[in-house]
Amino acid sequence: MPAADGVAMATELNRRADAARTPDDDRTHGERQVDVLLDALLGRGQVAPSDGEVAARAARPSRRTELQVVVDWRTLLGLRDDPAELIGYGSITADDVRAMLAQPGTTLRRLVTIL
């Protein structure tokens, strides 16, 4: 699985597990994660969305994931091909980080340091 997809999946799984918690819910976060994953894979508990919900889903990007990547600016610009570090995942290729940043809806926040 591409790293960006793995991070997006984990982020969404956590978001859904958090959203599934109710005041009287005694399940652990991990148990809620399993339940929402099974719901997504097996279609359990799915209710048909209203027309307004369908339109809202179509209007927004399919996923919104924040990735933290440490990459040299020369590599980012394609002047070098040094590996980048995807925080929480590990080393990724320069091509992978540039491809992630080229995805529609991607926002680049930068922190510049002088070495």
N, C-alpha and C positions, 0 to 999 in steps of 0.2 A: 504494500500500500504506500502510495506517495506520502511523504512526511506531512505535507500540508493537509491532506485528507485525513490522516490519523489524528492530527491536532484538532481539526474541525470536528471530527466525530466525537472525540473525548469531550470537547467543550460543549457540544450540543447534548451529549448524554448527561453530563453534569447539570446543565441547565434544566433539562427535562426532569431529572431526578429531584432537583431542588423544587421545581414547580409542582411535582406530584405529592410533596409533603403536606399533610394536613395536621391540624392541632392534635388530633388523637392518634396519629400515625406512630406506631412503635417500631417500624422498620428502620434499619440502619440505612445510611446513604448508599452503601453497596447493594443492599437488597432492593432499594428503589431503582438503582441503575439497572439491575437485572430485569426488574419488572417492566421498565419503560423500553428496554432493548427488545424484550420479548413482544411487547405491544407493537413496536415498530416493525419487527420482522414478521410477526404472525398476524398482524392486523387486528389484534384483540382490542376491544374497547374503542374502536374507531367510529366516529360519528361523521356522517357526510357533512362537509362544510357548506355554509350558506353561500349564496351568490356573492354577497359582500366579502366574505372571507376568501373566496376564490380570487376575486379581483385584487384584494389586498396582497395575497401571496404572489400573484403574477406581477404586481408593481414593485415588489422589493427583490433584492438579490436572493438567490437560493440559499446562501449561507453567509454569515458574517463571523469571521474568525480573526482574532488578533494573534499574530505570530510575532515572536521576538527573535530577530535574527541579528547576529553580529557578523558584519561583512566589511571588508576593506573597500573604500570608495572606488579604488581603481578596478577592483573586481566587479563592483556594482555597475560601473560604466562600461565593462567589457574590455578594459585595457589589460587586465590580468585574469587568471583563472584560478586564484587561490580558493580553497574551500571556505565555506561559511559555517557558522555555528548556529543551529536552530535550537534555541533554549528549550530544555525539557526533552530533547530528542537526540541531538548529537550533530556530528559533522554532515554537511550536505554539499553537493557540488555547486560550483559557481553557476552552471547552467540551470540547476534546480531553483536557486534563489532568484535568479533573473526571471525565470518562468513564473514563479509565484507572484512576483511583483508586477508582471505583465497582465495578470488576471483582472478582468473588469471589476471595478468597485474597490480595488486595493488602495489603501492609504499608506503612504510611507511617512513615518515619523522618524526623525533622525536625531541622533545625539552625536555631535562632532567632538572628537578629542584630538589634541595635538600630542603626538608622540615624539 
